[in-house]
Amino acid sequence: MPSRRFTILVADRSTGVVRRATVSLRPAAIALSIVLATPVLIGLGAAWKGWNDVAELRASHQEFLIENSNYREATEALAGQIESLQAAISDLSARSALDPNLARAMNRLPAIVRSRAMGGTTAGGSREDLSYARTLSALTTPEDTFGLLRTLLGSLEDRLNVVARNVERRNALANATPSMWPAYGWLSSGMGPRRDPITGGPDYHSGLDITGERGQPVYATAAGTVRHVGYQGAYGNLIVIDHGFGLETRYGHLQRFLVRPGMKVQRGDTIAQIGATGRTTGYHLHYEVVANGRLINPLQLLTQQPTRR
């Protein structure tokens, strides 16, 4: 069917000019439809883009939720490690406190005794810390950062364990250091050359003589294990205590034993009574300290008065 055609007349009253325009109905309808449909199509396109943007945002939000959950778990794990390290540091701080007098006595022990107790030390920590710092500055993703922090905290925990073992060994050496006077009384003879009290000739005294009353208590000067209890020549009744780390103490001229071989004793425990057995001229305690098989002067270690238990 042929398309209808319309003529539009436009007249100018001032000049009398008349203009005609012939328009076909179908093209006009198509053009009008296009004009009317364009805003609708633009709106639909905008709506489609908006829906896609919302979908992308939802997907990104879900990814962020998952990442946040992972970061939260990683953060909680790191917080747990840090809390454990803080507790370990507090415990070390409490255990590392040492009586100044006892510390001075430990420092006067032979170097070989101290080295045997403390063992070797670890080195290279500062270089490792610098390497970690450089690596941390080069990381780009949070996952890598969390991973390195976990590794770093684990390394710190390992080092803290090494320090804790060193503190334990130091405390064990402190407990084994014969730093307490073995009895109350007055020092009648020190260690070194002297005149023999019986013969009057030259003599070398191997320990300390502490004069006291008959039956007065004798104390263990450090923690250890009783190794010998019995009569032994010039010592008379003798007790020998093994303190570990190559340290040994001897208590001679005793009247009565209050311990037996194999017993564990602590510093200040009463182990015997002062007597006059063996080669002696009166009631007193003969006291010796041995380090790695060699006699050392007990006076350099005696920094604590005996405490009655």
Residue frames relative to the residue before (quaternion, step in Angstrom):
aa qw qx qy qz dx dy dz
M 1.0000 0.0000 0.0000 0.0000 0.00 0.00 0.00
P 0.4555 -0.7075 0.4608 0.2823 3.60 -0.76 1.04
S 0.5108 -0.6518 0.4708 0.3043 3.55 -1.07 0.77
R 0.4625 -0.6687 0.5080 0.2843 3.51 -1.04 0.84
R 0.2009 -0.7706 0.5977 0.0928 3.48 -1.23 0.72
F 0.1350 -0.7822 0.6060 0.0519 3.59 -1.01 0.82
T 0.2542 -0.7452 0.6006 0.1393 3.53 -1.21 0.82
I 0.1683 -0.7736 0.6074 0.0652 3.54 -0.84 1.06
L 0.1781 -0.7859 0.5887 0.0643 3.56 -0.79 1.15
V 0.0466 -0.7671 0.6398 0.0071 3.56 -1.00 0.91
A 0.0821 -0.8220 0.5635 -0.0069 3.61 -0.54 1.25
D 0.2626 -0.7369 0.6049 0.1485 3.53 -1.05 0.87
R 0.3496 -0.7869 0.4677 0.1996 3.60 -0.34 1.24
S 0.6489 0.5368 -0.3373 0.4207 3.55 0.98 -0.63
T 0.7889 0.2832 -0.1501 0.5244 3.55 0.99 -0.79
G 0.4204 -0.7194 0.4588 0.3085 3.56 1.21 -0.37
V 0.4543 0.6805 -0.4593 0.3458 3.57 1.25 0.21
V 0.1461 -0.7822 0.6033 0.0523 3.53 -0.91 0.98
R 0.1177 -0.7901 0.6002 0.0395 3.57 -0.84 1.06
R 0.1934 -0.7842 0.5861 0.0644 3.53 -1.02 0.94
A 0.0214 -0.7682 0.6398 0.0068 3.49 -1.12 0.75
T 0.1982 -0.7816 0.5854 0.0842 3.53 -0.78 1.09
V 0.0598 -0.8102 0.5823 -0.0296 3.55 -0.74 1.11
S 0.3299 -0.7158 0.5794 0.2077 3.56 -0.99 0.91
L 0.5483 -0.6565 0.4147 0.3107 3.61 -0.97 0.86
R 0.6856 0.5059 -0.3124 0.4201 3.62 0.79 -0.94
P 0.6811 0.4593 -0.3215 0.4709 3.67 0.74 -0.84
A 0.6304 0.5351 -0.3389 0.4488 3.55 1.07 -0.78
A 0.6579 0.5083 -0.3111 0.4605 3.55 0.98 -0.89
I 0.6396 0.5213 -0.3244 0.4625 3.55 1.02 -0.82
A 0.6601 0.5044 -0.3112 0.4615 3.59 0.89 -0.89
L 0.6555 0.5063 -0.3131 0.4647 3.54 0.97 -0.89
S 0.6369 0.5276 -0.3261 0.4579 3.56 1.00 -0.81
I 0.6413 0.5202 -0.3240 0.4617 3.55 1.01 -0.85
V 0.6530 0.5161 -0.3153 0.4559 3.56 0.93 -0.90
L 0.7011 0.4600 -0.2750 0.4704 3.57 0.92 -0.89
A 0.6894 0.5001 -0.2848 0.4399 3.60 1.04 -0.77
T 0.5451 0.6550 -0.3995 0.3379 3.57 1.13 -0.60
P 0.6783 0.4620 -0.3262 0.4690 3.70 0.76 -0.84
V 0.6312 0.5361 -0.3444 0.4422 3.57 1.04 -0.78
L 0.6673 0.5017 -0.2990 0.4622 3.55 0.95 -0.95
I 0.6305 0.5218 -0.3331 0.4682 3.56 1.03 -0.81
G 0.6552 0.5143 -0.3098 0.4586 3.59 0.98 -0.84
L 0.6516 0.5060 -0.3188 0.4666 3.55 0.99 -0.85
G 0.6417 0.5246 -0.3205 0.4587 3.58 1.03 -0.83
A 0.6545 0.5049 -0.3081 0.4710 3.54 1.01 -0.87
A 0.6452 0.5169 -0.3189 0.4635 3.55 1.03 -0.82
W 0.6426 0.5221 -0.3174 0.4624 3.60 0.98 -0.81
K 0.6568 0.4953 -0.3056 0.4794 3.56 0.99 -0.88
G 0.6454 0.5190 -0.3230 0.4580 3.54 0.99 -0.81
W 0.6444 0.5163 -0.3259 0.4605 3.57 1.00 -0.82
N 0.6433 0.5126 -0.3179 0.4716 3.57 1.03 -0.82
D 0.6465 0.5191 -0.3200 0.4584 3.58 0.99 -0.86
V 0.6445 0.5149 -0.3163 0.4684 3.57 1.00 -0.85
A 0.6462 0.5176 -0.3229 0.4586 3.58 0.98 -0.86
E 0.6518 0.5040 -0.3138 0.4718 3.57 1.00 -0.83
L 0.6406 0.5200 -0.3216 0.4646 3.56 1.02 -0.82
R 0.6418 0.5172 -0.3283 0.4613 3.56 1.00 -0.81
A 0.6501 0.5068 -0.3152 0.4703 3.56 0.98 -0.85
S 0.6556 0.5017 -0.3093 0.4720 3.59 0.97 -0.87
H 0.6323 0.5339 -0.3275 0.4560 3.56 1.04 -0.82
Q 0.6475 0.5099 -0.3175 0.4689 3.57 0.99 -0.83
E 0.6403 0.5132 -0.3242 0.4707 3.58 1.01 -0.80
F 0.6461 0.5173 -0.3175 0.4629 3.57 1.02 -0.83
L 0.6239 0.5371 -0.3380 0.4561 3.58 1.04 -0.78
I 0.6602 0.4974 -0.3042 0.4735 3.56 0.97 -0.89
E 0.6611 0.5031 -0.3074 0.4640 3.57 0.94 -0.92
N 0.6476 0.5177 -0.3182 0.4597 3.58 0.98 -0.86
S 0.6318 0.5229 -0.3317 0.4662 3.57 1.04 -0.77
N 0.6583 0.4988 -0.3068 0.4729 3.57 0.98 -0.87
Y 0.6593 0.4999 -0.3098 0.4685 3.57 0.97 -0.86
R 0.6248 0.5393 -0.3403 0.4506 3.57 1.05 -0.76
E 0.6606 0.4951 -0.3062 0.4741 3.56 0.96 -0.87
A 0.6588 0.5016 -0.3134 0.4650 3.57 0.98 -0.86
T 0.6464 0.5206 -0.3135 0.4614 3.57 1.03 -0.84
E 0.6464 0.5099 -0.3205 0.4685 3.59 0.98 -0.82
A 0.6388 0.5160 -0.3277 0.4672 3.59 1.01 -0.79
L 0.6577 0.4968 -0.3085 0.4749 3.59 0.97 -0.87
A 0.6343 0.5252 -0.3302 0.4613 3.58 1.02 -0.82
G 0.6329 0.5286 -0.3272 0.4614 3.57 1.05 -0.76
Q 0.6478 0.5093 -0.3155 0.4705 3.58 0.99 -0.84
I 0.6603 0.5071 -0.3079 0.4605 3.56 0.95 -0.91
E 0.6406 0.5229 -0.3216 0.4614 3.59 1.00 -0.82
S 0.6438 0.5112 -0.3196 0.4712 3.58 1.00 -0.81
L 0.6475 0.5131 -0.3171 0.4656 3.57 1.00 -0.83
Q 0.6440 0.5193 -0.3237 0.4592 3.58 1.00 -0.83
A 0.6493 0.5064 -0.3176 0.4703 3.58 0.98 -0.83
A 0.6547 0.5072 -0.3138 0.4644 3.58 0.98 -0.84
I 0.6420 0.5156 -0.3232 0.4663 3.59 1.03 -0.79
S 0.6428 0.5141 -0.3231 0.4670 3.60 0.98 -0.83
D 0.6503 0.5117 -0.3133 0.4660 3.57 1.00 -0.85
L 0.6471 0.5132 -0.3145 0.4679 3.57 1.00 -0.84
S 0.6337 0.5401 -0.3315 0.4436 3.56 1.00 -0.84
A 0.6666 0.4944 -0.3003 0.4701 3.56 1.02 -0.83
R 0.7223 0.4536 -0.2542 0.4559 3.58 0.94 -0.88
S 0.6529 0.5447 -0.3227 0.4157 3.58 1.16 -0.53
A 0.5027 0.6406 -0.4407 0.3777 3.60 1.23 -0.22
L 0.0069 -0.8072 0.5873 -0.0595 3.57 -0.80 1.04
D 0.5447 -0.6137 0.4643 0.3335 3.55 -1.04 0.85
P 0.5081 -0.6792 0.4252 0.3157 3.63 -0.74 0.98
N 0.6415 0.5221 -0.3374 0.4494 3.61 0.97 -0.77
L 0.6623 0.4932 -0.3047 0.4747 3.55 0.99 -0.85
A 0.6219 0.5364 -0.3397 0.4584 3.57 1.05 -0.74
R 0.6434 0.5101 -0.3287 0.4667 3.60 1.00 -0.77
A 0.6380 0.5203 -0.3298 0.4620 3.57 1.01 -0.80
M 0.6372 0.5247 -0.3286 0.4591 3.59 0.97 -0.81
N 0.6659 0.5151 -0.3074 0.4435 3.58 0.95 -0.86
R 0.6680 0.4909 -0.3014 0.4712 3.59 1.20 -0.42
L 0.4668 0.6550 -0.4593 0.3771 3.58 1.23 0.01
P 0.6119 -0.5348 0.4107 0.4134 3.62 -1.14 0.45
A 0.6065 -0.5992 0.3878 0.3503 3.55 -1.05 0.81
I 0.6394 0.5398 -0.3416 0.4280 3.60 0.98 -0.75
V 0.6206 0.5276 -0.3424 0.4682 3.60 1.12 -0.64
R 0.6713 0.4936 -0.3005 0.4642 3.59 0.89 -0.91
S 0.6687 0.4924 -0.3128 0.4610 3.60 0.92 -0.84
R 0.6223 0.5305 -0.3455 0.4604 3.59 1.05 -0.69
A 0.6804 0.4939 -0.2920 0.4559 3.56 0.99 -0.80
M 0.7703 0.4017 -0.2062 0.4503 3.57 0.80 -1.01
G 0.3241 -0.7579 0.5162 0.2325 3.61 1.08 -0.48
G 0.7194 -0.4330 0.3297 0.4317 3.56 -1.36 -0.29
T 0.3494 -0.7078 0.5712 0.2250 3.51 -1.35 0.21
T 0.4405 -0.6842 0.5175 0.2646 3.52 -1.22 0.51
A 0.1302 -0.7863 0.6011 0.0596 3.56 -1.09 0.75
G 0.6742 0.5295 -0.3544 0.3736 3.51 -1.35 0.07
G 0.4061 0.7349 -0.4692 0.2737 3.58 1.25 0.08
S 0.6623 0.5125 -0.3215 0.4419 3.58 0.92 -0.87
R 0.6301 0.5195 -0.3458 0.4621 3.59 1.03 -0.71
E 0.6449 0.5097 -0.3281 0.4655 3.59 0.99 -0.79
D 0.6347 0.5297 -0.3324 0.4541 3.59 0.99 -0.83
L 0.6510 0.5067 -0.3192 0.4664 3.59 0.96 -0.84
S 0.6384 0.5203 -0.3272 0.4634 3.59 0.99 -0.80
Y 0.6458 0.5088 -0.3191 0.4715 3.60 0.96 -0.83
A 0.6535 0.5191 -0.3242 0.4453 3.58 0.94 -0.87
R 0.6611 0.4933 -0.3159 0.4689 3.60 0.94 -0.81
T 0.6508 0.5091 -0.3190 0.4642 3.57 0.96 -0.81
L 0.6475 0.5339 -0.3210 0.4389 3.58 0.96 -0.89
S 0.6681 0.5054 -0.3087 0.4505 3.59 0.97 -0.81
A 0.6954 0.4740 -0.2735 0.4658 3.62 1.17 -0.47
L 0.5142 0.6560 -0.4229 0.3556 3.62 1.24 -0.11
T 0.2362 -0.7933 0.5506 0.1080 3.55 -1.12 0.71
T 0.7598 0.3310 -0.1963 0.5240 3.62 1.07 -0.55
P 0.5768 -0.5987 0.4204 0.3635 3.61 -1.08 0.65
E 0.6044 0.5660 -0.3710 0.4204 3.61 1.03 -0.70
D 0.6563 0.5000 -0.3100 0.4725 3.57 0.96 -0.88
T 0.6445 0.5317 -0.3214 0.4456 3.57 1.00 -0.85
F 0.6586 0.4999 -0.3055 0.4722 3.57 0.92 -0.94
G 0.6468 0.5305 -0.3234 0.4423 3.56 0.96 -0.86
L 0.6782 0.4800 -0.2967 0.4708 3.58 0.92 -0.89
L 0.6349 0.5269 -0.3340 0.4558 3.58 1.02 -0.78
R 0.6304 0.5170 -0.3374 0.4705 3.60 1.02 -0.75
T 0.6545 0.5047 -0.3126 0.4682 3.57 0.97 -0.85
L 0.6546 0.5179 -0.3091 0.4557 3.57 0.98 -0.88
L 0.6609 0.4929 -0.3087 0.4743 3.58 0.95 -0.86
G 0.6249 0.5297 -0.3368 0.4642 3.58 1.05 -0.72
S 0.6442 0.5121 -0.3156 0.4724 3.57 1.03 -0.80
L 0.6438 0.5128 -0.3180 0.4705 3.58 1.01 -0.82
E 0.6350 0.5264 -0.3288 0.4599 3.56 1.03 -0.77
D 0.6354 0.5207 -0.3294 0.4654 3.58 1.02 -0.79
R 0.6622 0.4937 -0.3096 0.4711 3.57 0.94 -0.86
L 0.6320 0.5333 -0.3292 0.4559 3.57 1.05 -0.79
N 0.6207 0.5297 -0.3369 0.4697 3.58 1.07 -0.69
V 0.6274 0.5227 -0.3321 0.4721 3.57 1.06 -0.77
V 0.6496 0.5053 -0.3127 0.4743 3.58 0.98 -0.88
A 0.6380 0.5320 -0.3283 0.4495 3.58 0.99 -0.85
R 0.6496 0.5014 -0.3234 0.4712 3.59 0.97 -0.80
N 0.6377 0.5205 -0.3303 0.4618 3.59 1.03 -0.74
V 0.6368 0.5149 -0.3242 0.4736 3.57 1.05 -0.80
E 0.6375 0.5243 -0.3285 0.4590 3.58 0.99 -0.81
R 0.6681 0.4864 -0.3043 0.4738 3.58 0.95 -0.86
R 0.6410 0.5152 -0.3300 0.4635 3.58 1.00 -0.77
N 0.6589 0.4967 -0.3113 0.4714 3.59 0.97 -0.84
A 0.6208 0.5279 -0.3427 0.4675 3.58 1.07 -0.72
L 0.6504 0.4966 -0.3138 0.4816 3.59 1.01 -0.80
A 0.6182 0.5413 -0.3433 0.4550 3.58 1.04 -0.75
N 0.6696 0.4898 -0.2999 0.4709 3.59 0.95 -0.86
A 0.7103 0.4579 -0.2501 0.4725 3.58 1.13 -0.67
T 0.5482 0.6235 -0.4027 0.3855 3.61 1.23 -0.13
P 0.3481 -0.7571 0.5111 0.2107 3.64 -0.62 1.08
S 0.1137 0.8548 -0.4883 0.1339 3.56 0.35 1.28
M 0.6697 0.5049 -0.2936 0.4587 3.62 1.24 -0.19
W 0.5286 -0.6065 0.4810 0.3485 3.56 -1.07 0.68
P 0.4279 -0.7501 0.4425 0.2417 3.61 -0.79 0.97
A 0.8029 0.0440 -0.0165 0.5943 3.61 1.22 -0.25
Y 0.4783 -0.6067 0.5370 0.3386 3.53 -1.33 0.31
G 0.4411 0.6750 -0.5125 0.2952 3.55 -1.03 0.75
W 0.5083 -0.6232 0.4754 0.3568 3.55 -1.21 -0.30
L 0.5057 -0.6634 0.4719 0.2854 3.54 -1.11 0.84
S 0.1516 -0.8244 0.5428 0.0521 3.57 -0.40 1.25
S 0.8029 0.0173 -0.0105 0.5958 3.60 1.16 -0.40
G 0.2754 -0.7627 0.5657 0.1499 3.55 -0.94 0.94
M 0.6317 -0.5203 0.4044 0.4083 3.54 -1.32 -0.11
G 0.6181 0.5457 -0.4088 0.3911 3.57 -1.00 0.86
P 0.7569 -0.3608 0.2623 0.4775 3.59 -1.29 -0.18
R 0.1274 0.7688 -0.6181 0.1038 3.55 -1.10 0.77
R 0.5342 -0.5706 0.4947 0.3800 3.54 -1.35 -0.06
D 0.5008 -0.6658 0.4623 0.3037 3.58 -0.81 1.00
P 0.4237 -0.7432 0.4531 0.2505 3.63 -0.64 1.07
I 0.6927 0.4540 -0.2790 0.4860 3.62 1.18 -0.39
T 0.7901 0.3049 -0.1581 0.5078 3.59 0.74 -1.03
G 0.4057 -0.7179 0.4734 0.3096 3.59 1.15 -0.54
G 0.5642 0.6085 -0.3841 0.4048 3.59 1.26 -0.05
P 0.6869 -0.4554 0.3431 0.4507 3.61 -1.29 0.09
D 0.0022 0.7970 -0.6006 0.0637 3.56 -1.04 0.85
Y 0.2381 -0.7224 0.6210 0.1890 3.54 -1.29 0.36
H 0.2400 -0.7882 0.5546 0.1164 3.56 -0.62 1.16
S 0.3341 -0.8072 0.4653 0.1423 3.57 -0.65 1.18
G 0.8092 0.1432 -0.0893 0.5628 3.61 1.20 0.01
L 0.6173 -0.5059 0.4269 0.4252 3.54 -1.17 -0.72
D 0.2024 -0.7260 0.6397 0.1508 3.54 -1.23 0.61
I 0.0675 -0.7834 0.6178 0.0010 3.56 -0.74 1.14
T 0.2583 -0.7945 0.5353 0.1248 3.56 -0.41 1.23
G 0.1132 0.7907 -0.5926 0.1040 3.56 -0.95 0.93
E 0.6632 -0.4843 0.3844 0.4218 3.55 -1.32 -0.13
R 0.6017 -0.5505 0.4386 0.3774 3.55 -1.22 0.53
G 0.8171 0.2217 -0.1939 0.4955 3.59 -0.88 1.04
Q 0.4253 0.6981 -0.4695 0.3336 3.59 1.27 0.06
P 0.5356 -0.6686 0.4008 0.3246 3.63 -0.92 0.84
V 0.2194 -0.7245 0.6413 0.1250 3.50 -1.29 0.68
Y 0.2207 -0.8155 0.5304 0.0701 3.58 -0.84 1.04
A 0.4912 -0.5979 0.5392 0.3324 3.54 -1.22 0.58
T 0.3476 -0.7804 0.4876 0.1801 3.57 -0.79 1.01
A 0.7823 0.0461 -0.0485 0.6193 3.60 1.30 -0.08
A 0.6227 -0.5339 0.4088 0.4001 3.55 -1.28 0.24
G 0.2703 0.7664 -0.5519 0.1870 3.55 -1.05 0.72
T 0.4942 -0.6227 0.5184 0.3151 3.53 -1.37 -0.31
V 0.4405 -0.6873 0.5101 0.2707 3.56 -0.84 0.98
R 0.1682 -0.8242 0.5372 0.0609 3.56 -0.62 1.15
H 0.8088 0.0743 -0.0140 0.5832 3.58 1.04 -0.70
V 0.0487 0.7474 -0.6613 0.0412 3.56 -1.09 0.86
G 0.5398 0.6212 -0.4336 0.3670 3.61 -0.53 1.12
Y 0.6303 -0.5270 0.4108 0.3953 3.55 -1.35 0.01
Q 0.0649 0.8038 -0.5869 0.0721 3.58 -0.92 0.93
G 0.8276 -0.3130 0.1586 0.4382 3.56 -0.24 1.37
A 0.8537 -0.0772 0.0861 0.5078 3.54 -0.95 -1.00
Y 0.5838 0.5822 -0.3748 0.4240 3.60 1.16 -0.46
G 0.3137 -0.7184 0.5464 0.2948 3.59 1.09 -0.64
N 0.7777 -0.1991 0.1997 0.5618 3.56 -0.94 -0.89
L 0.0337 -0.8391 0.5378 -0.0740 3.55 -0.53 1.25
I 0.1154 -0.7389 0.6593 0.0784 3.53 -1.19 0.76
V 0.0866 -0.7681 0.6332 0.0386 3.57 -0.99 0.93
I 0.1131 -0.7897 0.6022 0.0292 3.59 -0.83 1.06
D 0.2508 -0.7458 0.6040 0.1265 3.54 -0.91 1.04
H 0.1727 -0.8227 0.5384 0.0582 3.58 -0.60 1.18
G 0.5248 -0.6171 0.4261 0.4027 3.57 1.25 -0.05
F 0.7748 0.3397 -0.2648 0.4627 3.57 -1.35 0.17
G 0.6517 -0.5276 0.3180 0.4425 3.60 1.18 0.47
L 0.5663 0.6010 -0.3793 0.4175 3.61 1.28 0.18
E 0.0246 0.7861 -0.6144 0.0625 3.56 -1.05 0.89
T 0.1185 -0.7760 0.6136 0.0855 3.59 -1.09 0.70
R 0.1741 -0.7810 0.5956 0.0710 3.55 -1.16 0.74
Y 0.1206 -0.7859 0.6063 0.0125 3.55 -0.98 0.97
G 0.0264 -0.8591 0.5097 -0.0388 3.60 -0.34 1.25
H 0.7725 0.3553 -0.3011 0.4317 3.54 -1.47 0.24
L 0.3025 0.7984 -0.4777 0.2070 3.61 1.16 0.51
Q 0.4167 -0.6864 0.5367 0.2590 3.52 -1.23 0.53
R 0.8177 0.0123 0.0569 0.5726 3.58 0.86 -0.96
F 0.3386 -0.7280 0.5638 0.1938 3.55 -1.08 0.85
L 0.1429 -0.7862 0.5963 0.0771 3.58 -1.06 0.79
V 0.6992 0.3471 -0.2573 0.5695 3.60 1.29 0.22
R 0.2455 -0.7408 0.6020 0.1692 3.52 -1.33 0.17
P 0.6668 -0.5079 0.3447 0.4227 3.62 -1.17 0.43
G 0.7693 0.3424 -0.2763 0.4632 3.54 -1.06 0.85
M 0.5422 0.6267 -0.4081 0.3831 3.61 1.20 -0.26
K 0.3541 -0.6908 0.5878 0.2277 3.54 -1.19 0.68
V 0.0547 -0.7953 0.6036 0.0110 3.57 -0.90 0.91
Q 0.2928 -0.7244 0.5978 0.1792 3.52 -1.30 0.48
R 0.6546 -0.4901 0.3831 0.4297 3.55 -1.25 0.37
G 0.7900 0.2944 -0.2358 0.4834 3.58 -0.83 1.03
D 0.4971 0.6349 -0.4471 0.3872 3.62 1.23 -0.08
T 0.4259 -0.6758 0.5383 0.2687 3.57 -1.05 0.79
I 0.1011 -0.8357 0.5396 0.0139 3.59 -0.66 1.12
A 0.8151 -0.0007 0.0436 0.5777 3.61 1.14 -0.49
Q 0.3798 -0.6781 0.5664 0.2740 3.53 -1.41 -0.20
I 0.5524 -0.6148 0.4520 0.3354 3.57 -1.11 0.75
G 0.0200 0.8013 -0.5964 0.0419 3.55 -1.01 0.90
A 0.4076 -0.6814 0.5427 0.2740 3.55 -1.28 -0.46
T 0.2980 0.7640 -0.5141 0.2515 3.57 0.99 0.88
G 0.7390 0.3861 -0.2945 0.4669 3.56 -1.23 0.49
R 0.7343 -0.3836 0.3060 0.4691 3.56 -1.21 -0.54
T 0.3508 0.7291 -0.5030 0.3040 3.57 -0.05 1.28
T 0.3664 -0.7302 0.5369 0.2104 3.54 -1.27 0.44
G 0.8121 -0.0015 0.0009 0.5835 3.59 1.24 -0.01
Y 0.6920 -0.4771 0.3460 0.4169 3.52 -1.35 0.06
H 0.3488 0.6988 -0.5723 0.2498 3.55 -0.71 1.12
L 0.4206 -0.6630 0.5558 0.2731 3.54 -1.38 0.21
H 0.1894 -0.7338 0.6393 0.1303 3.55 -0.97 0.90
Y 0.0531 -0.8253 0.5599 -0.0510 3.59 -0.66 1.19
E 0.0199 -0.7981 0.6015 -0.0289 3.56 -0.90 1.03
V 0.1651 -0.7418 0.6393 0.1174 3.54 -1.31 0.51
V 0.1061 -0.7868 0.6077 0.0200 3.55 -0.90 1.03
A 0.0533 -0.7821 0.6209 0.0080 3.59 -0.94 0.95
N 0.8336 -0.0978 0.0056 0.5437 3.58 -0.55 1.22
G 0.7472 -0.4361 0.2099 0.4555 3.55 0.93 0.99
R 0.6900 0.4324 -0.2800 0.5084 3.60 1.26 0.01
L 0.4793 -0.6626 0.4981 0.2883 3.55 -1.02 0.85
I 0.0542 -0.7611 0.6448 0.0452 3.56 -1.09 0.78
N 0.5903 -0.5894 0.4168 0.3610 3.55 -1.20 0.52
P 0.3943 -0.7474 0.4777 0.2401 3.62 -0.52 1.10
L 0.5753 0.6267 -0.3842 0.3586 3.61 1.09 -0.62
Q 0.6384 0.5449 -0.3419 0.4226 3.58 1.06 -0.65
L 0.7132 0.4332 -0.2510 0.4906 3.59 1.24 -0.33
L 0.6187 0.5971 -0.3464 0.3751 3.60 1.15 -0.55
T 0.1156 0.8132 -0.5535 0.1378 3.57 -0.22 1.32
Q 0.7342 0.3768 -0.2145 0.5225 3.61 1.25 -0.18
Q 0.4235 -0.6733 0.5448 0.2654 3.52 -1.07 0.80
P 0.5631 -0.6020 0.4282 0.3704 3.62 -1.10 0.56
T 0.2058 -0.7615 0.6046 0.1107 3.54 -1.13 0.73
R 0.3936 -0.7286 0.5122 0.2275 3.56 -0.72 1.05
R 0.1874 -0.7763 0.5940 0.0970 3.57 -0.98 0.89
